[in-house]
Amino acid sequence: MFHDIEREIEAKLIRGFRRIFEFDDQFRYNTNMGETGVVITPSFPDKEFPFKVPHIVIAEIGFDYNPEFSLSNNFYSDLAHNGIMNYGTQHVSTIPYSASLICLAEYDMSRNLANRAFYYASFRAYEYLSNILKLNLKGISKSPTSMREQYPEKIFQTAVNIRGVANYMVTKTPFNYLTANESSSIDRLGEKFNDIKQNISIKDDTNDEND
């Protein structure tokens, strides 16, 4: 099964900040576009959609991976199969990542929205994001506010930058594996050599990306 690391991090951030802003007094999030005080989305809005309602765009997700310190090391446990106690091994894999919450709004509302997002991520909702959603936050910073568009309205953007670590469990098995106690070539059935499993499963409840 293919694991899209970027999509999984994006889904967690959207899910988390939508939930957090449901309780905000100034930028309250609502699934009803006619009532919401902020739009939290993974994509930049169309030009036809005005910024009367501020936006938080989850973007610029990047990550880094060093297999030498995960697949080759970081042993977690042996994996038994059909009575063979050391048939495979499990390893812990940590992937540092970064992401930006780009706050777009008219005038000083961009700055105000970014300051609230920073406060929630750093203090008020840190444990929810870092521990419950398993984003494992390691650093949060706020960038200066800058002009994005001047016409027809002055639109500003302010980024809140997040750094964290994504954790995965990697299962390594031999090049030949057992099926009904018979050794089969891994290529014959098109099986992967390594089975990647997340420690915590993610349910993507963001629905439409452009909500």
N, C-alpha and C positions, 0 to 999 in steps of 0.2 A: 504494500500500500504506500503510495506516494505521500510524503509529508511536506506541505508547503509551509516552511517556517515563517516566512513573512506574513502569509495570510493568517496563521495562527496567532501571531503577536498582534496583528492588526485587529483581529476579532476580539481579543481580550481587552485591548485598549478601548475600542468602541463600546463594548459591552459595559466595561467598568465606568467610563466617564458618562455614558448615558444614565446609568443608575445613580451616580453621584449627583448629577445636575438635576435629577428629579426633585431634589430637596432644596435647591438653591432659590433664594428669594428674589434675585435680580435676573438671572439667566436660567429660569426653570425649564428643564427639558420635558417635552411632551411629544408623543408619537403623532399627535394631530398637528399638521403643519400650520393650521390656522390658529393654534393656541400656543405653540412652542415659543420659548424665549431664546432658544439657541438650536442650531442645527449641528449635529455631530456626525461626521461622515468620513469615509475613506477617499472621497474624490472631490476635486474642486468643483464648485457649482457652475452651471451654464451662465453665460453672460446675460441671458435674459432674466435670470433670477436676481433681483436686487439684494443688497446687503442690509436691508432694513432689519432683518433678523441676523444677528451675529452667527458666524460659523466657527466650528473647531474642525479642522481637517487633519486627520491622522495620516501623516505622510513621512517620506524620507526615512524609511525603515532600512537599517543596515545591520549586518551581523558578521561575526568572524568565527572561524572554526579551526582548531588544531587537532587533527586525528592522533598525533603522537602522544597527546596527553589525555586521550579518551579510549579509542579502540586499542591502542598498544599498551595503555596503562589504565589506571583508574578501575582496577578489577573490583567487582561488587560481589558476585557469587557464581558458583558452578550451576550448570543447568542440566538436570537429569532428563533422560528420554529412553523409554523402553528398557528400563533397568540399568542403563549406562549412566553412572553418577556424574561423570565429567564429560558428557556428550558435547556440551557447549558452555560458554561463559557469558555472563552479563557484565556490562561495563557502564559506568556513569559518564555521560557526555554533557559538558557545560558549554553553552554557546553565548558569548557576550553579544548583546544587541543594543542598538540605539534607535530612537524614533523621535519625531517632532510632532507636537500639537500646534498647528499653525492657526492662530486666532485672528479671524478676519472680521472687521466691523468698521462702521463709520466713526471717524474722529477718535475720541479717547476711549470708546467702548472696547476697542481691540486690546488696549493696555489693561483695562479693568477686567476683561474676561480672562486674559492671560494670567493676571495676578491671582485670580480665583483658582484657575486650574493649577497653578504652581502651589498655592496654599493647600489645596485638597491632596495633591500628589505627595507633598512633602510632610504634611502634618495630619490634617483631619481624616483623610481616607487612605493614609499610607498602608496601614495593616490590611485593609480591604484589598487594595491593588496588589501589594507585594506578597502577602501571605495567603489570602483566600483565593485570589485569581492566579496566584503563582507567577506573577510578573517579576518577582525577585528584584525589586528596584535597588540600584546601587548609587544613583546620582540623578538629581533634577536641577536644571538650570533654566533661567529665563533670558532670552535675547532682547536687545533693544527694539523698540517699536520703529517701524519704517513705513514710508509711503508705498502703497501698492498701485493705486489708481487715483487720478485727479479729477476725471470727468466721467459721468455727470455729477457724481458726488465724490468727496475725498474719502478714499478707503485706505485703512491702515492695516498692517499685519504685525503680529508679535508672536514669536515662537517660544514654546515651552519644550525644552529638550530633555528626554528621558534616557537613562542608561540602565540596563538590567542584565540578567542572565537567564537564559532559557535552559531548563534541565530535561535531558532525555535519557532513557534507559536503552542501551544498545545490546542486542543479543547476537553473539557470534557463534556460528555453527560450522562444522566441517564442510569441505567442498562436496563430500558425499553425505547424504542424509538417509535416515531409515524410513521406509514406508512398509508397514506390515512386516517388520523385522527383516526387510530386504534392502540392501544398499542400492541407491539409485543415483544417477548423475544429476547434479543440481541444474545443469543446463537443459536436460531433457524436458523437464517440466517448467522451465522458465522461472524457477524460484530465485529469490534474491539471496545473496550470500549473508547479508546482515539484516536482521529484523529490528526496525527502529520503533520503539514504543515510548510514548510520553508518560512521565510519572503521573500527571494529572490530565485527564481527557478534557477537551474543550468542546463545548456545544456552541456552535455559531448561531446565535439568535438575532443577528443583525438584520436578517431578512434581506431586503433590497439594498444594495450598496448605496443607492442614491436617496435612501430615506432621509 
